[in-house]
Amino acid sequence: MRMTKISSTMLSVGTLLRRAEDTGAVVRVLVQGTWLDGRVLGCDGLGAVLDDGNGSQSLVRLDSVVAVTFSRAQMEDPDAARAHGGAANGPIEAGPVTVPPQSRGERTFLSPAPY
C-alpha cells in the first residue's frame, strides 16, 4: 500500500471538498448518519453543494460533515475535468482559519470581497 505524503499538519473537511471541486472528483460525505454522493459544485467556508448526477443537489453545512471519502485516482488524474480550469496536483495544503469574533446577538455573514 502506497501512502500519499501530505506536507500539511492540518486538514479540514473544507480543504478536501475544495480540492474535490478543483479536480472534479466524486466524493461521499457523511452527514448525520447518512452518506451523500456527488461532485462538489461549490464550497465556501460554511457549506458545499453536491450534485449527484441524477438531477438532485444537496447543500451541506461543513460543520455537519463527519467524514469525507474520495478516490485518490480521481484527485490525481491529470486528464480529469477541472472545475476551475486546472489546479495543480500537488499535496493538499491547509492553513489556519480565522473567523471574526461576534458581539452578543450579532451574526456575521461572510461574503466575497467586492471587485
Biopython code that builds the backbone (N, CA, C, O; Angstrom):
import numpy as np
from Bio.PDB.StructureBuilder import StructureBuilder

atoms = [
    (1, "MET", "N", (0.847, -1.177, 0.000)),
    (1, "MET", "CA", (0.000, 0.000, 0.000)),
    (1, "MET", "C", (0.890, 1.236, 0.000)),
    (1, "MET", "O", (1.754, 1.385, 0.863)),
    (2, "ARG", "N", (0.679, 2.108, -0.956)),
    (2, "ARG", "CA", (1.455, 3.328, -1.062)),
    (2, "ARG", "C", (0.727, 4.453, -0.330)),
    (2, "ARG", "O", (-0.461, 4.680, -0.556)),
    (3, "MET", "N", (1.429, 5.142, 0.529)),
    (3, "MET", "CA", (0.834, 6.249, 1.269)),
    (3, "MET", "C", (1.190, 7.557, 0.572)),
    (3, "MET", "O", (2.311, 7.724, 0.092)),
    (4, "THR", "N", (0.257, 8.462, 0.517)),
    (4, "THR", "CA", (0.498, 9.770, -0.064)),
    (4, "THR", "C", (1.103, 10.669, 1.001)),
    (4, "THR", "O", (0.585, 10.764, 2.114)),
    (5, "LYS", "N", (2.199, 11.326, 0.654)),
    (5, "LYS", "CA", (2.831, 12.245, 1.593)),
    (5, "LYS", "C", (2.072, 13.566, 1.557)),
    (5, "LYS", "O", (1.880, 14.159, 0.495)),
    (6, "ILE", "N", (1.653, 14.007, 2.709)),
    (6, "ILE", "CA", (0.954, 15.275, 2.826)),
    (6, "ILE", "C", (1.808, 16.181, 3.690)),
    (6, "ILE", "O", (2.152, 15.836, 4.821)),
    (7, "SER", "N", (2.152, 17.356, 3.145)),
    (7, "SER", "CA", (3.074, 18.229, 3.849)),
    (7, "SER", "C", (2.399, 19.101, 4.896)),
    (7, "SER", "O", (3.083, 19.778, 5.664)),
    (8, "SER", "N", (1.084, 19.100, 4.944)),
    (8, "SER", "CA", (0.379, 19.923, 5.903)),
    (8, "SER", "C", (0.027, 19.111, 7.143)),
    (8, "SER", "O", (-0.241, 17.913, 7.059)),
    (9, "THR", "N", (0.029, 19.771, 8.279)),
    (9, "THR", "CA", (-0.341, 19.083, 9.509)),
    (9, "THR", "C", (-1.817, 19.274, 9.831)),
    (9, "THR", "O", (-2.344, 18.620, 10.731)),
    (10, "MET", "N", (-2.483, 20.157, 9.110)),
    (10, "MET", "CA", (-3.890, 20.423, 9.392)),
    (10, "MET", "C", (-4.716, 20.221, 8.126)),
    (10, "MET", "O", (-4.547, 20.942, 7.142)),
    (11, "LEU", "N", (-5.593, 19.255, 8.158)),
    (11, "LEU", "CA", (-6.527, 19.040, 7.057)),
    (11, "LEU", "C", (-7.926, 19.292, 7.575)),
    (11, "LEU", "O", (-8.223, 19.044, 8.743)),
    (12, "SER", "N", (-8.770, 19.778, 6.712)),
    (12, "SER", "CA", (-10.145, 20.022, 7.129)),
    (12, "SER", "C", (-11.099, 19.481, 6.080)),
    (12, "SER", "O", (-10.706, 19.206, 4.946)),
    (13, "VAL", "N", (-12.346, 19.332, 6.468)),
    (13, "VAL", "CA", (-13.390, 18.904, 5.544)),
    (13, "VAL", "C", (-13.455, 19.883, 4.373)),
    (13, "VAL", "O", (-13.540, 19.466, 3.218)),
    (14, "GLY", "N", (-13.416, 21.166, 4.667)),
    (14, "GLY", "CA", (-13.483, 22.178, 3.616)),
    (14, "GLY", "C", (-12.328, 22.084, 2.637)),
    (14, "GLY", "O", (-12.518, 22.252, 1.433)),
    (15, "THR", "N", (-11.122, 21.816, 3.148)),
    (15, "THR", "CA", (-9.952, 21.680, 2.282)),
    (15, "THR", "C", (-10.136, 20.528, 1.309)),
    (15, "THR", "O", (-9.871, 20.668, 0.115)),
    (16, "LEU", "N", (-10.589, 19.393, 1.816)),
    (16, "LEU", "CA", (-10.788, 18.233, 0.947)),
    (16, "LEU", "C", (-11.897, 18.481, -0.070)),
    (16, "LEU", "O", (-11.767, 18.087, -1.229)),
    (17, "LEU", "N", (-12.975, 19.121, 0.342)),
    (17, "LEU", "CA", (-14.069, 19.383, -0.591)),
    (17, "LEU", "C", (-13.674, 20.410, -1.650)),
    (17, "LEU", "O", (-14.094, 20.296, -2.802)),
    (18, "ARG", "N", (-12.880, 21.404, -1.281)),
    (18, "ARG", "CA", (-12.396, 22.361, -2.281)),
    (18, "ARG", "C", (-11.462, 21.677, -3.273)),
    (18, "ARG", "O", (-11.495, 21.978, -4.466)),
    (19, "ARG", "N", (-10.637, 20.765, -2.790)),
    (19, "ARG", "CA", (-9.753, 20.008, -3.684)),
    (19, "ARG", "C", (-10.581, 19.143, -4.636)),
    (19, "ARG", "O", (-10.264, 19.055, -5.822)),
    (20, "ALA", "N", (-11.627, 18.511, -4.133)),
    (20, "ALA", "CA", (-12.510, 17.710, -4.986)),
    (20, "ALA", "C", (-13.215, 18.597, -6.012)),
    (20, "ALA", "O", (-13.406, 18.191, -7.159)),
    (21, "GLU", "N", (-13.596, 19.795, -5.604)),
    (21, "GLU", "CA", (-14.221, 20.736, -6.543)),
    (21, "GLU", "C", (-13.242, 21.081, -7.661)),
    (21, "GLU", "O", (-13.615, 21.083, -8.834)),
    (22, "ASP", "N", (-12.011, 21.367, -7.308)),
    (22, "ASP", "CA", (-10.995, 21.732, -8.299)),
    (22, "ASP", "C", (-10.681, 20.602, -9.269)),
    (22, "ASP", "O", (-10.405, 20.854, -10.442)),
    (23, "THR", "N", (-10.719, 19.368, -8.800)),
    (23, "THR", "CA", (-10.350, 18.231, -9.643)),
    (23, "THR", "C", (-11.541, 17.551, -10.299)),
    (23, "THR", "O", (-11.360, 16.729, -11.196)),
    (24, "GLY", "N", (-12.751, 17.875, -9.872)),
    (24, "GLY", "CA", (-13.936, 17.232, -10.428)),
    (24, "GLY", "C", (-14.183, 15.834, -9.889)),
    (24, "GLY", "O", (-14.979, 15.087, -10.458)),
    (25, "ALA", "N", (-13.515, 15.465, -8.799)),
    (25, "ALA", "CA", (-13.651, 14.120, -8.227)),
    (25, "ALA", "C", (-15.002, 13.952, -7.526)),
    (25, "ALA", "O", (-15.546, 14.897, -6.955)),
    (26, "VAL", "N", (-15.522, 12.737, -7.584)),
    (26, "VAL", "CA", (-16.749, 12.396, -6.858)),
    (26, "VAL", "C", (-16.386, 12.154, -5.396)),
    (26, "VAL", "O", (-15.377, 11.512, -5.105)),
    (27, "VAL", "N", (-17.197, 12.661, -4.484)),
    (27, "VAL", "CA", (-16.964, 12.468, -3.050)),
    (27, "VAL", "C", (-18.189, 11.837, -2.409)),
    (27, "VAL", "O", (-19.285, 11.855, -2.967)),
    (28, "ARG", "N", (-17.975, 11.279, -1.219)),
    (28, "ARG", "CA", (-19.059, 10.826, -0.346)),
    (28, "ARG", "C", (-18.852, 11.561, 0.965)),
    (28, "ARG", "O", (-17.750, 11.558, 1.515)),
    (29, "VAL", "N", (-19.906, 12.192, 1.471)),
    (29, "VAL", "CA", (-19.818, 12.879, 2.757)),
    (29, "VAL", "C", (-20.828, 12.260, 3.714)),
    (29, "VAL", "O", (-21.948, 11.928, 3.325)),
    (30, "LEU", "N", (-20.421, 12.110, 4.958)),
    (30, "LEU", "CA", (-21.280, 11.549, 5.996)),
    (30, "LEU", "C", (-21.870, 12.693, 6.813)),
    (30, "LEU", "O", (-21.154, 13.429, 7.492)),
    (31, "VAL", "N", (-23.197, 12.825, 6.732)),
    (31, "VAL", "CA", (-23.907, 13.891, 7.434)),
    (31, "VAL", "C", (-25.033, 13.262, 8.245)),
    (31, "VAL", "O", (-25.950, 12.667, 7.679)),
    (32, "GLN", "N", (-24.967, 13.389, 9.560)),
    (32, "GLN", "CA", (-25.989, 12.868, 10.471)),
    (32, "GLN", "C", (-26.363, 11.424, 10.148)),
    (32, "GLN", "O", (-27.542, 11.077, 10.084)),
    (33, "GLY", "N", (-25.348, 10.591, 9.945)),
    (33, "GLY", "CA", (-25.555, 9.165, 9.722)),
    (33, "GLY", "C", (-25.938, 8.775, 8.310)),
    (33, "GLY", "O", (-26.173, 7.597, 8.043)),
    (34, "THR", "N", (-26.006, 9.733, 7.397)),
    (34, "THR", "CA", (-26.379, 9.456, 6.007)),
    (34, "THR", "C", (-25.239, 9.839, 5.074)),
    (34, "THR", "O", (-24.682, 10.932, 5.174)),
    (35, "TRP", "N", (-24.894, 8.919, 4.154)),
    (35, "TRP", "CA", (-23.861, 9.202, 3.156)),
    (35, "TRP", "C", (-24.505, 9.878, 1.956)),
    (35, "TRP", "O", (-25.507, 9.391, 1.434)),
    (36, "LEU", "N", (-23.939, 10.992, 1.518)),
    (36, "LEU", "CA", (-24.365, 11.693, 0.308)),
    (36, "LEU", "C", (-23.232, 11.612, -0.704)),
    (36, "LEU", "O", (-22.073, 11.835, -0.355)),
    (37, "ASP", "N", (-23.560, 11.293, -1.963)),
    (37, "ASP", "CA", (-22.559, 11.166, -3.022)),
    (37, "ASP", "C", (-22.736, 12.283, -4.036)),
    (37, "ASP", "O", (-23.851, 12.749, -4.268)),
    (38, "GLY", "N", (-21.630, 12.713, -4.641)),
    (38, "GLY", "CA", (-21.737, 13.670, -5.739)),
    (38, "GLY", "C", (-20.454, 14.410, -6.003)),
    (38, "GLY", "O", (-19.447, 14.231, -5.319)),
    (39, "ARG", "N", (-20.520, 15.250, -7.021)),
    (39, "ARG", "CA", (-19.411, 16.147, -7.356)),
    (39, "ARG", "C", (-19.671, 17.485, -6.671)),
    (39, "ARG", "O", (-20.810, 17.943, -6.588)),
    (40, "VAL", "N", (-18.610, 18.097, -6.187)),
    (40, "VAL", "CA", (-18.727, 19.378, -5.495)),
    (40, "VAL", "C", (-18.845, 20.485, -6.542)),
    (40, "VAL", "O", (-17.936, 20.686, -7.348)),
    (41, "LEU", "N", (-19.970, 21.199, -6.524)),
    (41, "LEU", "CA", (-20.172, 22.313, -7.449)),
    (41, "LEU", "C", (-19.626, 23.608, -6.884)),
    (41, "LEU", "O", (-19.198, 24.486, -7.633)),
    (42, "GLY", "N", (-19.639, 23.730, -5.570)),
    (42, "GLY", "CA", (-19.152, 24.930, -4.921)),
    (42, "GLY", "C", (-18.914, 24.654, -3.454)),
    (42, "GLY", "O", (-19.592, 23.832, -2.838)),
    (43, "CYS", "N", (-17.932, 25.358, -2.903)),
    (43, "CYS", "CA", (-17.597, 25.161, -1.492)),
    (43, "CYS", "C", (-17.019, 26.457, -0.954)),
    (43, "CYS", "O", (-16.074, 27.005, -1.521)),
    (44, "ASP", "N", (-17.585, 26.946, 0.138)),
    (44, "ASP", "CA", (-17.032, 28.118, 0.805)),
    (44, "ASP", "C", (-16.717, 27.737, 2.243)),
    (44, "ASP", "O", (-16.659, 26.549, 2.559)),
    (45, "GLY", "N", (-16.517, 28.683, 3.096)),
    (45, "GLY", "CA", (-16.154, 28.384, 4.465)),
    (45, "GLY", "C", (-17.275, 27.825, 5.316)),
    (45, "GLY", "O", (-17.034, 27.373, 6.436)),
    (46, "LEU", "N", (-18.502, 27.847, 4.806)),
    (46, "LEU", "CA", (-19.645, 27.404, 5.594)),
    (46, "LEU", "C", (-20.315, 26.149, 5.060)),
    (46, "LEU", "O", (-20.850, 25.360, 5.839)),
    (47, "GLY", "N", (-20.299, 25.948, 3.749)),
    (47, "GLY", "CA", (-21.009, 24.809, 3.186)),
    (47, "GLY", "C", (-20.513, 24.431, 1.814)),
    (47, "GLY", "O", (-19.638, 25.082, 1.243)),
    (48, "ALA", "N", (-21.099, 23.349, 1.288)),
    (48, "ALA", "CA", (-20.752, 22.853, -0.041)),
    (48, "ALA", "C", (-22.024, 22.380, -0.734)),
    (48, "ALA", "O", (-22.965, 21.922, -0.086)),
    (49, "VAL", "N", (-22.037, 22.496, -2.053)),
    (49, "VAL", "CA", (-23.143, 21.994, -2.861)),
    (49, "VAL", "C", (-22.656, 20.757, -3.600)),
    (49, "VAL", "O", (-21.668, 20.806, -4.332)),
    (50, "LEU", "N", (-23.370, 19.634, -3.399)),
    (50, "LEU", "CA", (-23.050, 18.375, -4.081)),
    (50, "LEU", "C", (-24.107, 18.100, -5.142)),
    (50, "LEU", "O", (-25.302, 18.269, -4.898)),
    (51, "ASP", "N", (-23.655, 17.674, -6.328)),
    (51, "ASP", "CA", (-24.558, 17.275, -7.410)),
    (51, "ASP", "C", (-24.416, 15.778, -7.596)),
    (51, "ASP", "O", (-23.318, 15.287, -7.855)),
    (52, "ASP", "N", (-25.528, 15.036, -7.466)),
    (52, "ASP", "CA", (-25.452, 13.575, -7.543)),
    (52, "ASP", "C", (-25.439, 13.036, -8.973)),
    (52, "ASP", "O", (-25.334, 11.826, -9.172)),
    (53, "GLY", "N", (-25.544, 13.916, -9.973)),
    (53, "GLY", "CA", (-25.516, 13.478, -11.359)),
    (53, "GLY", "C", (-26.852, 12.977, -11.864)),
    (53, "GLY", "O", (-26.979, 12.631, -13.038)),
    (54, "ASN", "N", (-27.855, 12.933, -10.995)),
    (54, "ASN", "CA", (-29.194, 12.460, -11.370)),
    (54, "ASN", "C", (-30.247, 13.551, -11.220)),
    (54, "ASN", "O", (-31.439, 13.264, -11.105)),
    (55, "GLY", "N", (-29.799, 14.800, -11.223)),
    (55, "GLY", "CA", (-30.741, 15.908, -11.120)),
    (55, "GLY", "C", (-30.976, 16.430, -9.721)),
    (55, "GLY", "O", (-31.744, 17.376, -9.544)),
    (56, "SER", "N", (-30.339, 15.842, -8.717)),
    (56, "SER", "CA", (-30.511, 16.314, -7.339)),
    (56, "SER", "C", (-29.227, 16.956, -6.839)),
    (56, "SER", "O", (-28.122, 16.500, -7.133)),
    (57, "GLN", "N", (-29.403, 18.022, -6.080)),
    (57, "GLN", "CA", (-28.274, 18.691, -5.448)),
    (57, "GLN", "C", (-28.551, 18.813, -3.960)),
    (57, "GLN", "O", (-29.700, 18.912, -3.529)),
    (58, "SER", "N", (-27.475, 18.804, -3.185)),
    (58, "SER", "CA", (-27.588, 18.928, -1.728)),
    (58, "SER", "C", (-26.676, 20.041, -1.248)),
    (58, "SER", "O", (-25.530, 20.146, -1.683)),
    (59, "LEU", "N", (-27.182, 20.864, -0.356)),
    (59, "LEU", "CA", (-26.370, 21.862, 0.324)),
    (59, "LEU", "C", (-26.019, 21.293, 1.686)),
    (59, "LEU", "O", (-26.906, 20.946, 2.466)),
    (60, "VAL", "N", (-24.735, 21.196, 1.974)),
    (60, "VAL", "CA", (-24.261, 20.559, 3.201)),
    (60, "VAL", "C", (-23.462, 21.572, 4.016)),
    (60, "VAL", "O", (-22.545, 22.209, 3.497)),
    (61, "ARG", "N", (-23.805, 21.718, 5.277)),
    (61, "ARG", "CA", (-23.009, 22.575, 6.172)),
    (61, "ARG", "C", (-21.723, 21.848, 6.528)),
    (61, "ARG", "O", (-21.759, 20.682, 6.922)),
    (62, "LEU", "N", (-20.591, 22.523, 6.394)),
    (62, "LEU", "CA", (-19.310, 21.874, 6.665)),
    (62, "LEU", "C", (-19.202, 21.398, 8.105)),
    (62, "LEU", "O", (-18.577, 20.370, 8.365)),
    (63, "ASP", "N", (-19.799, 22.126, 9.051)),
    (63, "ASP", "CA", (-19.693, 21.708, 10.449)),
    (63, "ASP", "C", (-20.561, 20.490, 10.764)),
    (63, "ASP", "O", (-20.482, 19.950, 11.868)),
    (64, "SER", "N", (-21.393, 20.046, 9.806)),
    (64, "SER", "CA", (-22.207, 18.841, 9.987)),
    (64, "SER", "C", (-21.586, 17.605, 9.355)),
    (64, "SER", "O", (-22.068, 16.492, 9.568)),
    (65, "VAL", "N", (-20.519, 17.787, 8.579)),
    (65, "VAL", "CA", (-19.873, 16.662, 7.898)),
    (65, "VAL", "C", (-18.937, 15.958, 8.870)),
    (65, "VAL", "O", (-18.050, 16.581, 9.453)),
    (66, "VAL", "N", (-19.140, 14.650, 9.042)),
    (66, "VAL", "CA", (-18.323, 13.852, 9.952)),
    (66, "VAL", "C", (-17.141, 13.231, 9.221)),
    (66, "VAL", "O", (-16.057, 13.104, 9.790)),
    (67, "ALA", "N", (-17.344, 12.839, 7.952)),
    (67, "ALA", "CA", (-16.284, 12.184, 7.180)),
    (67, "ALA", "C", (-16.465, 12.478, 5.695)),
    (67, "ALA", "O", (-17.572, 12.738, 5.225)),
    (68, "VAL", "N", (-15.347, 12.429, 4.969)),
    (68, "VAL", "CA", (-15.346, 12.588, 3.516)),
    (68, "VAL", "C", (-14.531, 11.450, 2.931)),
    (68, "VAL", "O", (-13.420, 11.184, 3.390)),
    (69, "THR", "N", (-15.068, 10.772, 1.920)),
    (69, "THR", "CA", (-14.285, 9.771, 1.200)),
    (69, "THR", "C", (-14.231, 10.185, -0.264)),
    (69, "THR", "O", (-15.142, 10.833, -0.779)),
    (70, "PHE", "N", (-13.137, 9.794, -0.925)),
    (70, "PHE", "CA", (-12.945, 10.134, -2.327)),
    (70, "PHE", "C", (-11.943, 9.175, -2.934)),
    (70, "PHE", "O", (-11.229, 8.472, -2.219)),
    (71, "SER", "N", (-11.892, 9.150, -4.254)),
    (71, "SER", "CA", (-10.938, 8.315, -4.969)),
    (71, "SER", "C", (-9.661, 9.112, -5.195)),
    (71, "SER", "O", (-9.682, 10.148, -5.859)),
    (72, "ARG", "N", (-8.558, 8.635, -4.650)),
    (72, "ARG", "CA", (-7.285, 9.316, -4.860)),
    (72, "ARG", "C", (-6.934, 9.348, -6.340)),
    (72, "ARG", "O", (-6.347, 10.318, -6.821)),
    (73, "ALA", "N", (-7.291, 8.289, -7.066)),
    (73, "ALA", "CA", (-7.007, 8.237, -8.501)),
    (73, "ALA", "C", (-7.712, 9.382, -9.230)),
    (73, "ALA", "O", (-7.133, 9.987, -10.133)),
    (74, "GLN", "N", (-8.961, 9.685, -8.846)),
    (74, "GLN", "CA", (-9.666, 10.804, -9.477)),
    (74, "GLN", "C", (-9.020, 12.133, -9.123)),
    (74, "GLN", "O", (-8.947, 13.032, -9.961)),
    (75, "MET", "N", (-8.554, 12.262, -7.895)),
    (75, "MET", "CA", (-7.919, 13.510, -7.471)),
    (75, "MET", "C", (-6.600, 13.743, -8.203)),
    (75, "MET", "O", (-6.226, 14.886, -8.468)),
    (76, "GLU", "N", (-5.899, 12.659, -8.528)),
    (76, "GLU", "CA", (-4.575, 12.783, -9.133)),
    (76, "GLU", "C", (-4.576, 12.584, -10.642)),
    (76, "GLU", "O", (-3.525, 12.710, -11.271)),
    (77, "ASP", "N", (-5.742, 12.272, -11.251)),
    (77, "ASP", "CA", (-5.825, 12.018, -12.686)),
    (77, "ASP", "C", (-5.556, 13.306, -13.459)),
    (77, "ASP", "O", (-6.326, 14.260, -13.347)),
    (78, "PRO", "N", (-4.461, 13.351, -14.253)),
    (78, "PRO", "CA", (-4.134, 14.580, -14.980)),
    (78, "PRO", "C", (-5.132, 14.900, -16.085)),
    (78, "PRO", "O", (-5.195, 16.043, -16.538)),
    (79, "ASP", "N", (-5.918, 13.912, -16.533)),
    (79, "ASP", "CA", (-6.885, 14.135, -17.604)),
    (79, "ASP", "C", (-8.287, 14.420, -17.083)),
    (79, "ASP", "O", (-9.209, 14.628, -17.871)),
    (80, "ALA", "N", (-8.458, 14.431, -15.767)),
    (80, "ALA", "CA", (-9.789, 14.651, -15.184)),
    (80, "ALA", "C", (-10.245, 16.085, -15.435)),
    (80, "ALA", "O", (-9.431, 16.997, -15.575)),
    (81, "ALA", "N", (-11.555, 16.262, -15.490)),
    (81, "ALA", "CA", (-12.116, 17.598, -15.682)),
    (81, "ALA", "C", (-11.775, 18.468, -14.485)),
    (81, "ALA", "O", (-11.769, 18.001, -13.346)),
    (82, "ARG", "N", (-11.495, 19.722, -14.750)),
    (82, "ARG", "CA", (-11.176, 20.666, -13.691)),
    (82, "ARG", "C", (-12.273, 21.721, -13.620)),
    (82, "ARG", "O", (-12.582, 22.369, -14.620)),
    (83, "ALA", "N", (-12.848, 21.889, -12.462)),
    (83, "ALA", "CA", (-13.942, 22.843, -12.295)),
    (83, "ALA", "C", (-13.492, 24.282, -12.520)),
    (83, "ALA", "O", (-14.287, 25.105, -12.973)),
    (84, "HIS", "N", (-12.241, 24.602, -12.215)),
    (84, "HIS", "CA", (-11.753, 25.975, -12.308)),
    (84, "HIS", "C", (-10.603, 26.103, -13.289)),
    (84, "HIS", "O", (-9.729, 26.951, -13.107)),
    (85, "GLY", "N", (-10.587, 25.286, -14.314)),
    (85, "GLY", "CA", (-9.560, 25.416, -15.334)),
    (85, "GLY", "C", (-8.262, 24.732, -14.999)),
    (85, "GLY", "O", (-7.295, 24.883, -15.746)),
    (86, "GLY", "N", (-8.189, 23.998, -13.934)),
    (86, "GLY", "CA", (-7.000, 23.201, -13.665)),
    (86, "GLY", "C", (-6.222, 23.650, -12.454)),
    (86, "GLY", "O", (-5.637, 24.733, -12.444)),
    (87, "ALA", "N", (-6.216, 22.839, -11.463)),
    (87, "ALA", "CA", (-5.408, 23.083, -10.271)),
    (87, "ALA", "C", (-4.237, 22.124, -10.302)),
    (87, "ALA", "O", (-4.312, 21.057, -10.910)),
    (88, "ALA", "N", (-3.178, 22.498, -9.658)),
    (88, "ALA", "CA", (-2.008, 21.628, -9.599)),
    (88, "ALA", "C", (-2.350, 20.352, -8.844)),
    (88, "ALA", "O", (-3.249, 20.339, -8.004)),
    (89, "ASN", "N", (-1.633, 19.292, -9.147)),
    (89, "ASN", "CA", (-1.873, 18.017, -8.477)),
    (89, "ASN", "C", (-0.959, 17.816, -7.282)),
    (89, "ASN", "O", (-0.735, 16.678, -6.870)),
    (90, "GLY", "N", (-0.431, 18.877, -6.720)),
    (90, "GLY", "CA", (0.462, 18.759, -5.580)),
    (90, "GLY", "C", (-0.289, 18.338, -4.332)),
    (90, "GLY", "O", (-1.485, 18.055, -4.392)),
    (91, "PRO", "N", (0.397, 18.294, -3.209)),
    (91, "PRO", "CA", (-0.241, 17.867, -1.964)),
    (91, "PRO", "C", (-1.322, 18.850, -1.534)),
    (91, "PRO", "O", (-1.287, 20.032, -1.878)),
    (92, "ILE", "N", (-2.271, 18.338, -0.781)),
    (92, "ILE", "CA", (-3.324, 19.188, -0.239)),
    (92, "ILE", "C", (-2.705, 20.047, 0.855)),
    (92, "ILE", "O", (-2.092, 19.527, 1.788)),
    (93, "GLU", "N", (-2.861, 21.338, 0.742)),
    (93, "GLU", "CA", (-2.306, 22.260, 1.726)),
    (93, "GLU", "C", (-3.445, 22.892, 2.516)),
    (93, "GLU", "O", (-4.526, 23.131, 1.979)),
    (94, "ALA", "N", (-3.202, 23.153, 3.759)),
    (94, "ALA", "CA", (-4.206, 23.807, 4.592)),
    (94, "ALA", "C", (-3.511, 24.738, 5.561)),
    (94, "ALA", "O", (-2.338, 24.556, 5.885)),
    (95, "GLY", "N", (-4.225, 25.711, 6.010)),
    (95, "GLY", "CA", (-3.665, 26.646, 6.968)),
    (95, "GLY", "C", (-4.723, 27.022, 7.983)),
    (95, "GLY", "O", (-5.837, 26.500, 7.943)),
    (96, "PRO", "N", (-4.391, 27.917, 8.888)),
    (96, "PRO", "CA", (-5.349, 28.298, 9.918)),
    (96, "PRO", "C", (-6.529, 29.062, 9.324)),
    (96, "PRO", "O", (-6.387, 29.766, 8.325)),
    (97, "VAL", "N", (-7.670, 28.915, 9.941)),
    (97, "VAL", "CA", (-8.869, 29.625, 9.523)),
    (97, "VAL", "C", (-9.206, 30.627, 10.609)),
    (97, "VAL", "O", (-9.304, 30.269, 11.783)),
    (98, "THR", "N", (-9.382, 31.880, 10.223)),
    (98, "THR", "CA", (-9.695, 32.931, 11.183)),
    (98, "THR", "C", (-11.119, 33.409, 10.951)),
    (98, "THR", "O", (-11.478, 33.802, 9.841)),
    (99, "VAL", "N", (-11.918, 33.375, 11.991)),
    (99, "VAL", "CA", (-13.294, 33.860, 11.928)),
    (99, "VAL", "C", (-13.388, 35.046, 12.869)),
    (99, "VAL", "O", (-12.979, 34.951, 14.026)),
    (100, "PRO", "N", (-13.927, 36.172, 12.384)),
    (100, "PRO", "CA", (-14.013, 37.344, 13.257)),
    (100, "PRO", "C", (-14.910, 37.082, 14.464)),
    (100, "PRO", "O", (-15.916, 36.382, 14.349)),
    (101, "PRO", "N", (-14.551, 37.640, 15.618)),
    (101, "PRO", "CA", (-15.381, 37.448, 16.813)),
    (101, "PRO", "C", (-16.740, 38.125, 16.633)),
    (101, "PRO", "O", (-16.857, 39.135, 15.938)),
    (102, "GLN", "N", (-17.752, 37.561, 17.262)),
    (102, "GLN", "CA", (-19.100, 38.113, 17.172)),
    (102, "GLN", "C", (-19.468, 38.797, 18.476)),
    (102, "GLN", "O", (-19.120, 38.334, 19.563)),
    (103, "SER", "N", (-20.176, 39.905, 18.344)),
    (103, "SER", "CA", (-20.712, 40.573, 19.526)),
    (103, "SER", "C", (-21.963, 39.839, 19.957)),
    (103, "SER", "O", (-22.533, 39.065, 19.188)),
    (104, "ARG", "N", (-22.381, 40.074, 21.160)),
    (104, "ARG", "CA", (-23.577, 39.410, 21.682)),
    (104, "ARG", "C", (-24.777, 39.697, 20.779)),
    (104, "ARG", "O", (-25.105, 40.854, 20.515)),
    (105, "GLY", "N", (-25.426, 38.633, 20.310)),
    (105, "GLY", "CA", (-26.595, 38.770, 19.457)),
    (105, "GLY", "C", (-26.290, 39.062, 17.999)),
    (105, "GLY", "O", (-27.208, 39.145, 17.183)),
    (106, "GLU", "N", (-25.016, 39.221, 17.655)),
    (106, "GLU", "CA", (-24.645, 39.532, 16.275)),
    (106, "GLU", "C", (-24.343, 38.256, 15.509)),
    (106, "GLU", "O", (-23.755, 37.324, 16.059)),
    (107, "ARG", "N", (-24.737, 38.207, 14.253)),
    (107, "ARG", "CA", (-24.411, 37.079, 13.385)),
    (107, "ARG", "C", (-23.579, 37.621, 12.236)),
    (107, "ARG", "O", (-24.005, 38.532, 11.526)),
    (108, "THR", "N", (-22.409, 37.068, 12.059)),
    (108, "THR", "CA", (-21.528, 37.506, 10.991)),
    (108, "THR", "C", (-21.751, 36.658, 9.757)),
    (108, "THR", "O", (-21.740, 35.429, 9.834)),
    (109, "PHE", "N", (-21.953, 37.296, 8.632)),
    (109, "PHE", "CA", (-22.088, 36.592, 7.364)),
    (109, "PHE", "C", (-20.854, 36.892, 6.534)),
    (109, "PHE", "O", (-20.504, 38.053, 6.325)),
    (110, "LEU", "N", (-20.200, 35.848, 6.064)),
    (110, "LEU", "CA", (-19.023, 36.019, 5.235)),
    (110, "LEU", "C", (-19.459, 36.151, 3.786)),
    (110, "LEU", "O", (-20.303, 35.391, 3.311)),
    (111, "SER", "N", (-18.888, 37.107, 3.095)),
    (111, "SER", "CA", (-19.210, 37.289, 1.682)),
    (111, "SER", "C", (-17.923, 37.622, 0.944)),
    (111, "SER", "O", (-16.958, 38.082, 1.553)),
    (112, "PRO", "N", (-17.904, 37.390, -0.375)),
    (112, "PRO", "CA", (-16.697, 37.683, -1.125)),
    (112, "PRO", "C", (-16.418, 39.177, -1.135)),
    (112, "PRO", "O", (-17.329, 39.996, -1.011)),
    (113, "ALA", "N", (-15.157, 39.514, -1.282)),
    (113, "ALA", "CA", (-14.766, 40.912, -1.342)),
    (113, "ALA", "C", (-15.317, 41.539, -2.619)),
    (113, "ALA", "O", (-15.389, 40.866, -3.647)),
    (114, "PRO", "N", (-15.705, 42.802, -2.577)),
    (114, "PRO", "CA", (-16.198, 43.459, -3.796)),
    (114, "PRO", "C", (-15.067, 43.603, -4.806)),
    (114, "PRO", "O", (-13.905, 43.773, -4.435)),
    (115, "TYR", "N", (-15.411, 43.534, -6.056)),
    (115, "TYR", "CA", (-14.391, 43.633, -7.111)),
    (115, "TYR", "C", (-14.464, 44.948, -7.819)),
    (115, "TYR", "O", (-13.681, 45.201, -8.735)),
]
sb = StructureBuilder()
sb.init_structure("model")
sb.init_model(0)
sb.init_chain("A")
sb.init_seg("    ")
for serial, (resi, resn, name, xyz) in enumerate(atoms, 1):
    if name == "N":
        sb.init_residue(resn, " ", resi, " ")
    sb.init_atom(name, np.array(xyz, "f"), 0.0, 1.0, " ", f" {name:<3s}", serial, name[0])
structure = sb.get_structure()
